[in-house]
Amino acid sequence: MGQIIFDTATTINGWIADEQNSLAWLFAVENGDTPDAGLFPADAAVLVEGSTTYEWILAEQDILAHPEKWQDFHGEKTTFVFTSRDLPVPDGADVRFVSGPVADALPAIREAAGDGDIWVVGGGDLAGQLLDIGALDQIALSVAPVALTGGAPLLPRRVESDRLHLVSATAVGQFARLVYDVRP
């Protein structure tokens, strides 16, 4: 069984999206629109995201009109989207909508991932719910040299230092790359 990894970009003051749920701030950073492929979880077999992240990706890339763009980020990977609403699916994409407690959906997500990792793309509350049930294994952050006045918080939870173990801290272009293992 693979790991569950929350891998995301964040501002220096802990926001993963601005007040309009946009990532435009990220794409304005040098190489923010074309991150090093090594920054993504290499063994991710399944992606998991919240509906806000999913809808932003669809709109930002106009994916419903250009479904081939789905492959640029998601590839052939199954994507689980947590939502309570009916949302569109790009042609050819393997998107599975789930609702309710994260713990209830986790067996199906793990089954789809097989031995591969599960990449929690966003958002922070979804990653927090996985942390709450002891399922999150790693948090990998690409910290951008940007500060926002508000938006979606990185991890809207109190997490004490005894839960996180620093694995690495490196510079990747303009980003500080921090990787933490999560302890039970």
KOLBA-271710 format. One record per residue (C-alpha): residue in one letter; x, y, z. Coordinates in pm, 1 decimal. Layout:
SITE  code         u         v         w
SITE     A         X         Y         Z
...
//
This chain:
SITE  code         u         v         w
SITE     M       0.0       0.0       0.0
SITE     G     133.9     342.0    -100.4
SITE     Q     144.3     663.0      94.7
SITE     I    -110.1     943.3     111.1
SITE     I      75.8    1265.6      31.1
SITE     F     -52.9    1621.9      52.0
SITE     D     170.4    1795.9    -202.2
SITE     T      89.1    2159.6    -271.4
SITE     A     222.5    2507.6    -326.1
SITE     T     169.7    2766.6     -55.0
SITE     T     251.8    3127.6      12.6
SITE     I     500.0    3220.6     282.8
SITE     N     206.1    3308.6     507.6
SITE     G      16.7    2985.6     454.0
SITE     W    -243.8    3037.3     179.6
SITE     I    -294.2    2787.6    -103.5
SITE     A    -543.1    3002.6    -297.5
SITE     D    -646.5    3365.8    -282.1
SITE     E    -984.9    3507.5    -184.0
SITE     Q   -1126.9    3417.5    -528.8
SITE     N    -990.3    3060.1    -502.7
SITE     S    -736.3    3149.9    -770.2
SITE     L    -379.6    3029.7    -811.3
SITE     A    -281.3    3322.7   -1032.2
SITE     W     -36.3    3430.0    -758.1
SITE     L     146.1    3097.9    -804.5
SITE     F     171.9    3124.1   -1181.7
SITE     A     319.2    3474.3   -1147.4
SITE     V     624.8    3331.7    -966.2
SITE     E     918.9    3245.9   -1191.3
SITE     N     859.1    2885.0   -1309.8
SITE     G     536.5    2872.1   -1107.4
SITE     D     343.4    2779.8   -1420.0
SITE     T     588.5    2504.5   -1519.7
SITE     P     712.4    2341.8   -1199.0
SITE     D     989.9    2086.8   -1208.9
SITE     A     832.2    1745.9   -1274.5
SITE     G    1032.1    1610.4    -980.1
SITE     L     819.3    1817.0    -744.8
SITE     F     513.1    1600.6    -798.1
SITE     P     470.2    1265.9    -619.7
SITE     A     640.6    1030.2    -864.5
SITE     D     451.7     719.0    -757.4
SITE     A     105.2     877.1    -742.7
SITE     A    -146.8     637.9    -891.8
SITE     V    -454.9     833.7    -782.6
SITE     L    -528.4    1202.0    -730.6
SITE     V    -770.5    1335.2    -470.3
SITE     E    -906.5    1686.8    -465.0
SITE     G   -1190.7    1894.0    -331.0
SITE     S   -1457.8    2042.6    -552.3
SITE     T   -1313.6    2395.5    -532.8
SITE     T    -978.7    2274.4    -667.8
SITE     Y   -1149.9    2062.7    -932.9
SITE     E   -1373.7    2345.5   -1053.8
SITE     W   -1083.7    2591.9   -1061.4
SITE     I    -875.7    2354.7   -1275.3
SITE     L   -1167.1    2302.4   -1516.2
SITE     A   -1228.6    2676.6   -1549.5
SITE     E    -866.1    2795.0   -1558.7
SITE     Q    -771.9    2562.0   -1842.3
SITE     D   -1115.7    2565.1   -2011.2
SITE     I   -1094.4    2187.9   -1990.7
SITE     L   -1456.6    2114.8   -2071.8
SITE     A   -1407.5    2279.5   -2411.8
SITE     H   -1056.1    2131.9   -2445.0
SITE     P   -1064.9    1794.3   -2266.4
SITE     E    -720.0    1703.9   -2398.7
SITE     K    -579.3    1954.3   -2145.6
SITE     W    -694.7    1723.9   -1864.3
SITE     Q    -409.3    1488.6   -1954.0
SITE     D    -148.2    1763.0   -1907.8
SITE     F    -188.8    1752.2   -1530.2
SITE     H    -394.9    1444.4   -1443.2
SITE     G    -273.1    1206.8   -1712.5
SITE     E    -456.5     875.0   -1710.0
SITE     K    -482.1     874.1   -1330.9
SITE     T    -812.7     821.6   -1155.6
SITE     T    -917.8    1140.4    -979.4
SITE     F   -1148.5    1135.9    -678.6
SITE     V   -1334.3    1462.2    -617.9
SITE     F   -1504.4    1527.3    -285.0
SITE     T   -1827.4    1714.0    -350.5
SITE     S   -2192.3    1724.4    -259.9
SITE     R   -2292.7    1860.0    -600.6
SITE     D   -2325.6    1728.4    -954.4
SITE     L   -2023.8    1848.3   -1151.1
SITE     P   -1922.2    1801.8   -1514.4
SITE     V   -1655.2    1553.6   -1622.3
SITE     P   -1413.9    1620.0   -1909.5
SITE     D   -1444.5    1372.9   -2196.4
SITE     G   -1210.1    1079.6   -2142.9
SITE     A   -1127.2    1164.0   -1779.8
SITE     D   -1160.3     904.1   -1504.2
SITE     V   -1324.4    1123.5   -1239.6
SITE     R   -1510.3     969.6    -948.7
SITE     F   -1722.7    1188.2    -725.8
SITE     V   -1746.4    1103.1    -357.4
SITE     S   -1922.0    1268.2     -67.6
SITE     G   -1951.4    1221.1     304.2
SITE     P   -1675.9    1147.2     552.6
SITE     V   -1326.4    1099.3     410.8
SITE     A   -1292.9     777.5     612.5
SITE     D   -1589.8     627.1     426.1
SITE     A   -1436.0     699.7      83.5
SITE     L   -1081.9     594.9     175.0
SITE     P   -1120.5     220.1     104.5
SITE     A   -1230.5     288.5    -256.1
SITE     I    -948.5     539.9    -303.3
SITE     R    -689.4     295.5    -169.6
SITE     E    -828.3      18.7    -389.4
SITE     A    -799.2     238.0    -699.4
SITE     A    -440.8     330.9    -604.1
SITE     G    -331.0     -30.7    -557.6
SITE     D      32.7     -17.0    -445.3
SITE     G      75.3     340.9    -570.8
SITE     D      66.8     662.8    -375.1
SITE     I    -237.1     885.6    -333.9
SITE     W    -172.2    1252.3    -412.2
SITE     V    -394.8    1497.0    -227.6
SITE     V    -381.8    1788.3    -470.5
SITE     G    -603.5    2024.1    -268.4
SITE     G    -748.2    2163.6     -65.1
SITE     G    -619.3    2211.2     280.6
SITE     D    -937.0    2107.1     459.5
SITE     L    -943.9    1777.7     269.7
SITE     A    -582.4    1712.4     370.5
SITE     G    -678.2    1809.9     726.1
SITE     Q    -958.1    1555.4     730.2
SITE     L    -711.1    1284.9     625.6
SITE     L    -475.0    1404.5     899.4
SITE     D    -760.0    1391.6    1152.4
SITE     I    -822.4    1021.5    1085.3
SITE     G    -452.2     932.7    1086.1
SITE     A    -439.1     855.0     713.9
SITE     L    -204.2    1131.8     592.9
SITE     D     155.0    1009.2     561.2
SITE     Q     342.2    1307.6     423.0
SITE     I     309.4    1681.6     362.7
SITE     A     523.3    1826.1      82.3
SITE     L     519.6    2201.5      37.2
SITE     S     655.7    2429.0    -231.7
SITE     V     668.0    2763.7     -51.5
SITE     A     645.5    3058.5    -291.1
SITE     P     789.3    3404.7    -225.8
SITE     V     438.3    3549.4    -209.4
SITE     A     221.9    3675.7      76.4
SITE     L    -155.8    3704.6      43.5
SITE     T    -403.1    3884.0     268.5
SITE     G    -646.7    3593.1     276.6
SITE     G    -792.3    3297.6      93.1
SITE     A    -781.9    2923.0     144.6
SITE     P    -553.0    2821.9     432.0
SITE     L    -283.1    2562.0     381.9
SITE     L    -405.0    2340.9     663.8
SITE     P    -693.7    2474.6     869.4
SITE     R    -597.0    2269.2    1173.9
SITE     R    -372.4    2302.8    1470.3
SITE     V     -88.7    2055.2    1420.2
SITE     E     179.2    2033.3    1687.1
SITE     S     546.6    1973.6    1610.4
SITE     D     536.6    1621.1    1754.4
SITE     R     319.7    1519.5    1453.7
SITE     L     558.9    1642.5    1183.6
SITE     H     914.5    1526.6    1114.0
SITE     L    1121.0    1730.6     866.1
SITE     V    1258.9    1502.4     595.4
SITE     S    1410.8    1764.7     366.1
SITE     A    1436.5    2135.0     293.9
SITE     T    1573.7    2244.1     -43.2
SITE     A    1565.9    2540.0    -279.6
SITE     V    1394.3    2473.1    -611.6
SITE     G    1418.8    2791.1    -815.5
SITE     Q    1223.1    3056.1    -627.5
SITE     F    1051.9    2796.3    -407.6
SITE     A    1152.1    2647.4     -73.5
SITE     R    1064.8    2278.1     -87.8
SITE     L     976.9    2133.0     253.2
SITE     V     886.0    1769.4     306.0
SITE     Y     748.1    1641.7     636.3
SITE     D     655.5    1290.5     739.9
SITE     V     338.9    1282.1     947.4
SITE     R     355.3    1088.1    1272.5
SITE     P      49.0     924.0    1423.9
//
